Amino acid sequence: MFLQNHKEMTIKDLKNNYQNVIIILICFGLHIGLSNYLYTFAKNLEFVLSMRFISNCFANLLITSPIWVGNVLLNDGKSYWQRLGLGSNIKEALVVIELLTLLLSPFFIYNFSDFLHFLNTKGTVWILNIFLAEICLRVFFFRNLCNYTSWGILRNTLIYTVVYLAFLIYSSLDNIIEAPSDFLPYYALNYLINFCVIFISSCFYFWLYVEWKHNFWLVFGVRLLISYYIAFVFGDGLLHYITWLFVAVPAVLIIIGTILYKRKKGLPLEVKRFW
């Protein structure tokens, strides 16, 4: 079940769950903090080594190290690989991704040459970054919190958004302090928009992850497709925040498709509790 029945748990189980939640929050917080600080490091390393993939892999190893350590420390009777959750149904994921690609094909067809060029230049690094981000956020943070607590999607999303923005604001604190007072409303609006974008998009992916029974490959594939849709269909011609609004197109298609599929098969919706 998505939510554990805490009434049936022993005191030892509850204690282990409490310790596991602390481990998840600390390790994930360290991961977010390192992500902000090591971004510049990765860029400098890429310049020194002149090898984008190698420098990116090394930076990602450092950034995700708290997640790998945290996965070892969790105490729930499962193996290390079981907690990674990579054994989900790949065939099911491919079917959903193919259908979504077909629905979005009118947008993609005019950019196919750009897509091939992108894969030849940056595609491997791009896919690796999204793959690791999904393991850290979707599996280690969200899935484990759902397993060890009775928290719903909105609460977990709020925790993630607050942690992410807290480190983002902290990393920009010097610029905020030194900025003229006239710029403070701009910073406030900027972080408010960031909060809304991160919160809404995270809710969508968390919901999708739960409804498809924690199918990692499905959510990973959908995120790859939507990321390409935003970055290469709309390009840099639109403002950053406006481009994020277009994520609603594939997101709505996925939500409607998921609900219709479950109704046709007579399957219940998995999300029973949002908070």
KAFENVEN-V242693 format. One record per residue. N is the residue number from 1. SS is DSSP state (alpha for helix, beta for strand, coil for the rest). PSI is psi as a letter, one per 30 degrees, with the letter a starting at -180 (none if undefined). NEAR is the number of other ideal C-beta (glycine too) atoms within 10 Angstrom. Layout:
BEGIN
N/SS/PSI/NEAR
N/SS/PSI/NEAR
END
This chain:
BEGIN
1/coil/l/8
2/coil/e/17
3/coil/k/14
4/coil/k/15
5/coil/j/8
6/alpha/f/11
7/alpha/f/5
8/alpha/g/7
9/coil/l/13
10/coil/l/8
11/alpha/e/7
12/alpha/e/8
13/alpha/e/15
14/alpha/e/12
15/alpha/e/12
16/alpha/e/17
17/alpha/e/19
18/alpha/e/12
19/alpha/e/14
20/alpha/e/20
21/alpha/e/17
22/alpha/e/11
23/alpha/e/21
24/alpha/e/25
25/alpha/e/15
26/alpha/e/13
27/alpha/e/21
28/alpha/e/24
29/alpha/e/16
30/alpha/e/17
31/alpha/e/24
32/alpha/e/20
33/alpha/e/17
34/alpha/e/18
35/alpha/e/21
36/alpha/e/15
37/alpha/e/12
38/alpha/f/16
39/alpha/e/13
40/alpha/e/10
41/alpha/e/15
42/alpha/e/19
43/alpha/e/14
44/alpha/e/12
45/alpha/e/17
46/alpha/e/18
47/alpha/e/10
48/alpha/e/9
49/alpha/f/12
50/coil/g/8
51/coil/j/12
52/alpha/e/17
53/alpha/e/13
54/alpha/e/12
55/alpha/e/20
56/alpha/e/20
57/alpha/e/15
58/alpha/e/17
59/alpha/e/22
60/alpha/e/19
61/alpha/e/11
62/alpha/e/14
63/alpha/e/25
64/coil/f/18
65/alpha/e/14
66/alpha/e/21
67/alpha/e/21
68/alpha/e/16
69/alpha/e/12
70/alpha/e/23
71/alpha/f/20
72/alpha/e/9
73/alpha/f/13
74/coil/k/21
75/coil/j/11
76/coil/g/13
77/coil/f/8
78/coil/l/13
79/coil/l/7
80/alpha/e/10
81/alpha/e/10
82/alpha/e/11
83/alpha/f/18
84/alpha/f/17
85/coil/h/19
86/coil/g/13
87/coil/g/10
88/coil/l/17
89/coil/j/14
90/alpha/e/14
91/alpha/e/7
92/alpha/e/14
93/alpha/e/19
94/alpha/e/13
95/alpha/e/12
96/alpha/e/22
97/alpha/e/17
98/alpha/e/12
99/alpha/e/14
100/alpha/e/19
101/alpha/e/15
102/alpha/e/10
103/alpha/e/14
104/alpha/g/18
105/alpha/e/10
106/alpha/f/8
107/alpha/e/16
108/alpha/f/17
109/alpha/e/8
110/alpha/f/9
111/alpha/g/17
112/alpha/e/11
113/alpha/e/8
114/alpha/e/15
115/alpha/e/14
116/alpha/e/11
117/alpha/e/13
118/alpha/e/15
119/alpha/e/13
120/alpha/f/9
121/alpha/e/11
122/alpha/f/14
123/alpha/e/14
124/alpha/e/14
125/alpha/e/16
126/alpha/e/17
127/alpha/e/14
128/alpha/e/14
129/alpha/e/16
130/alpha/e/15
131/alpha/e/15
132/alpha/e/17
133/alpha/e/17
134/alpha/e/20
135/alpha/e/20
136/alpha/e/22
137/alpha/e/23
138/alpha/e/21
139/alpha/d/21
140/alpha/e/26
141/alpha/d/25
142/alpha/e/25
143/alpha/e/22
144/alpha/e/21
145/alpha/e/19
146/alpha/e/21
147/alpha/e/20
148/alpha/f/21
149/coil/l/18
150/coil/g/14
151/coil/k/18
152/coil/a/18
153/alpha/e/22
154/alpha/e/16
155/alpha/e/15
156/alpha/e/20
157/alpha/e/23
158/alpha/e/16
159/alpha/e/17
160/alpha/e/20
161/alpha/e/20
162/alpha/e/13
163/alpha/e/17
164/alpha/e/21
165/alpha/e/17
166/alpha/e/13
167/alpha/e/19
168/alpha/e/16
169/alpha/e/13
170/alpha/e/12
171/alpha/f/14
172/coil/g/15
173/alpha/e/9
174/alpha/e/9
175/alpha/e/10
176/alpha/e/14
177/alpha/e/7
178/alpha/f/8
179/coil/k/13
180/coil/l/6
181/alpha/f/6
182/alpha/f/7
183/alpha/f/13
184/alpha/e/11
185/alpha/e/9
186/alpha/e/10
187/alpha/e/14
188/alpha/e/11
189/alpha/e/10
190/alpha/e/13
191/alpha/e/15
192/alpha/e/11
193/alpha/e/13
194/alpha/e/17
195/alpha/e/16
196/alpha/e/13
197/alpha/e/16
198/alpha/e/18
199/alpha/e/18
200/alpha/e/15
201/alpha/e/18
202/alpha/e/21
203/alpha/e/18
204/alpha/e/23
205/alpha/e/22
206/alpha/e/24
207/alpha/e/21
208/alpha/e/20
209/alpha/e/27
210/alpha/e/21
211/alpha/e/21
212/coil/g/23
213/coil/h/13
214/coil/h/19
215/coil/j/21
216/alpha/e/23
217/alpha/e/21
218/alpha/e/24
219/alpha/e/24
220/alpha/e/24
221/alpha/e/21
222/alpha/e/23
223/alpha/e/20
224/alpha/e/16
225/alpha/e/19
226/alpha/e/21
227/alpha/e/15
228/alpha/e/21
229/alpha/e/21
230/alpha/e/19
231/alpha/e/14
232/alpha/f/16
233/alpha/e/17
234/coil/f/16
235/coil/a/11
236/coil/g/8
237/coil/f/7
238/coil/l/13
239/coil/l/9
240/alpha/e/10
241/alpha/f/12
242/alpha/e/10
243/alpha/e/17
244/alpha/f/19
245/alpha/f/13
246/coil/f/16
247/alpha/f/17
248/alpha/f/13
249/alpha/d/16
250/alpha/e/20
251/alpha/e/19
252/alpha/e/11
253/alpha/e/14
254/alpha/e/24
255/alpha/e/15
256/alpha/e/10
257/alpha/e/14
258/alpha/e/18
259/alpha/e/12
260/alpha/e/10
261/alpha/e/14
262/alpha/e/15
263/alpha/e/11
264/alpha/e/8
265/alpha/f/7
266/coil/g/6
267/coil/k/12
268/coil/l/8
269/coil/k/12
270/coil/e/16
271/coil/j/14
272/coil/f/11
273/coil/k/12
274/coil/f/11
275/coil/none/10
END
